Amino acid sequence: MTSLVSHTTVDCSDAFELSEWWKALLGYVDLEGDPNLPATRSA
């Protein structure tokens, strides 16, 4: 019998830190002037 995982959900308390982890894992490089950067980061 085989199985297929089609979706994964991750719950986190700090979405920005999670995005930084994915960025490092995937080798993503920030684009200068990116309009999607967070304006402020909560502590």
Protein Blocks (a to p, Z undefined) as FASTA:
>chain_A
ZZddfbdcdddfblklmmmmmmmmnopacdehiakbcfbdcZZ
